[in-house]
Amino acid sequence: MVSSGFAPAQSSLRIGLGRVLVVEDEELIRETVALALAEEGFEIIVAADGPTALEKLLGAADGSKDAIPDISLVILDLMLPGMNGLDLCRLVRHRGMDVPILILSAKGTEMDRVVGLEVGADDYLSKPFGMRELIARCRALLRRYQSKAKSDDTSALRFEGITLHPNECRAFLNDVELNLSPKEFKILELFMGRPRRVWSRDQIIDRVWGYDFMGDNKTVDVHIRWLREKLEEDPSKPKYLKTVRGFGYRLG
């Protein structure tokens, strides 16, 4: 059973802290944790078993129409019916979901904590626990992830309709992802780091292929042509990758 019937006691003051999925099979603990977090201003979703929680998490990642969107944090018990918490955590990470996970468990030995962190959890709290500590850890995890997301966003390079994420090796044109080869990506990254700077073929070779490249510098022209086919509405009249005759190429 999944419910989202918890509302913060002072919603007008504290709403919008995030949506927390509490996965716990013991009803008393589940409802107590949910109520305490709701009173702090979090929106709460609860699940009593592993398969239900996994369905909601993977549905959120895949954009399923029945999914609960934008889960900000998962509080996860280890001993769950249907699928234990370690397997659930491992599957979530295998699918590439970057949601913070806080494990709650009666197993509090050092090895238990190590195993939990090794499979992808971000924090581990042993039962019994204090509610104030749980809330503090939730806030700390969310701050950490929000700071990381902000840092990743500020590292993005943008030029008009092009957005490039160096850390993710992904590029977008008008919010549509581009299918770039590694060399195409590196050339575009070079240009976007210094828009409107003119780069000669030799400079591009040195920066992208390396100083020991033994091929013909005409390979740059080939890769520029391929890039134009992916970036330009009309590659014969480029808007982005322009030729500066006698010198090289520039962005914009």
N, C-alpha and C positions, 0 to 999 in steps of 0.2 A: 504494500500500500504506500502510495506517495501522497503527501499532503503539503499544501502551501498556506495553511490557514493561520499562520502566526503573524501577527501585526505588531510593530513596535509600540510600546506604551506612549512614547512621545514622538510620534511619527513626524509631526510638523517641524520638530527641531532636529531630528537625527536620522531621517530617512535617507536612503541612497548610499549606505556604506558598502553594499554588495549583497549578492545572493549566495547563501551557504547551503550546501547539501550535507545533511547530517545522516550518516549511514551507521545505524546501530540497531541491533535486534532486541536489546533489552528496553522495553517500552518506557520504564521509569527514567532511565538515563537519557534516552532519546528525547522524551518530552521535556525533561528538565533542561538539557542543553539547548534545545530549540527555543524554549521560553526565555532563557537567560540571554541568548543572542538576539532574539527578537526585541527584547526590552532595550538592548543597546542600539537598535536601529537597523539591524540586518534583516533582510528578507530570507525566510527559512523554507527549505524543502527537506522532507524527511523520507528515508527509505529504510525498510526493515530487513532487507536481504541484499546479497551481492548482485544477483542478476538484475534486479530492478534498478539498482544504482548504476550498473554498467549500461543498461539500456538508456537511461536518461543522459548519462555522460557522453556516450557515443552518439546519441541522437543530437545532442547539442553541438558536437563537433561536425556532424554531417548535415546539419540544418534540417533535420526531420520535422515535419509539421506538428508532430505530437511531442516534440522535445521541449525541455525547459531551457531557454536561451541564457547565455552569459552567466554561467555558474562561476563565481569568483573564488570559491574555496570549498574544499571537501574535508569534512571531519569523518574519519574512517575507523570503525572498530575492526579488529582483526578476526575475531571469532564470529563469522556470519554464516547463516544457512544458505545453501546453494552454491556459494563461492566465497572463499575466505578473503580477508582484506588484502593479504599479500598478493594473491593472484589478481585481484581487481586492480590493485595499484600497478602491477607489472603490465597488465593489458592496456591500461590507460596510457602509460608511458610508451608502450610499443606502438600505439596509435598516434603518438606525437602530440598528445594533449599537454599543454604547459600550464595546467591549473595547479595551484598550491594544494598539497595534501598534508593534513595533520592526522597522524595515527593516534588513536586511543586504544590502550590495551592493558589487561591485567597482567600480561607478561612484561615484566619490567627489568629483566636482566640486561647486562651490557650487550650480550650476543643478540637478544631479541631486538634491541634498538638498532644495532648495526645492520641486521638483516632488513629491517623496515626501511632504513635510510638507503641501503644498497639497491633495493628494488624500485626506488624512485620517490619515496616520501620526503617531505621537506622538514618535518619535525615529528617528535614522538613524545607523547605524554602518557605516563603510567597511571592506571587506576589504583586506588581512588585519587582524585585530583580536585583541586580547588577551582571553583568557577571563575574567580578573578584571574587566576593564572591562565586558564583556558582562553578567556576573552583577550587577555594581553598577548598571548601567543598568536591568536587569530589576527589581531591588529598588526602585529609585527610581520607576520607572513604576507599580509596584503600590502603593507608598506614596501616590503622588499620586492615583491613582484611588480608593484606599480612603478617603483623606481627603475627596475630593470626594463620595463616596457617603455618608459619615458626615455631612457638612455638609448634603447634600440631605435626608437623613433627619431631621435635627434641625429643619429648616425646616418640616416637616409639622405641620399643625394637627390635633389629635385631640379628639373629644368623644364619650364612650361608643362607640357603634358606627360613628361617622363619622370618616373620615380624609380630609384635604384637603391636596393638594400644590400650593402656590401657584406654584412655579417651573415645574411641568409642566401647570398648569391641569387637574388631574384630581382627582376626588373619588370616594370609595368608601364604601359602606354595608355593613358586615359583610363586607368584602373583595370585594364585587361593585361594579364600576365603575358610576357614575351618568352618565347622559347629560344633562348640564346645558347650558342656553344660557349665553352669556357673562354676562348680567345675573343669572341664577339663581346662577351660580358666584360672582359678586362679592357678592351678598347673603349667601350662605352663608359666604364668607370673612370678611365683616364680622362676622357673628354669632359665628363660631368664634374670631375674634381676641379677643373679649370675651364669653365665655359668661355667661349669666344677666343681662347688662346689658340694660336695656330701651331699645329704639331707637324713636323716633317715626317716623311716615311721612316727615316733612320731613327728618329726619336721614338716613334711608335714601336718600331722593332726592338729597340733597347728596353723600353718600359714593359712591353708585353711578352716578347719572345726571349729577351735576354741578350746580353752582349755576345754570347758565343753562337748566336744564330748564324747558320751558314747558307741559308737559302736566299732567294731573290727578294728584294724589298717590294717587288710588285705584288707579293702576297698580301701586303697591306691593302692594295686597291681591291683585291678580291674580297677581303673581309669587310671593307667599307661598303662594297656593293651589296653583300649579303645583309649587312646591318640596315642599309637603306631599304631593302625589300621588306624588312620587318618593322621599320619605324615610319617610313614615309608614305603618305597617301599617294604621291606620285614620285617614285624614285628618280625619274629623269629631271624633276624639278624639286630638289630636296629642300625641306624646311629646316631640318635639324642638322644633318651632316653635310656641310658645305665644303666644296673644293676651293682652295685659294691657289690659283694657278701660279706655278713656279715656286711655291712654298710647301703646301701640304693640305691639311684638313683642319677644320674647326667645328665646334658645336655652336650652332646659332649664328 
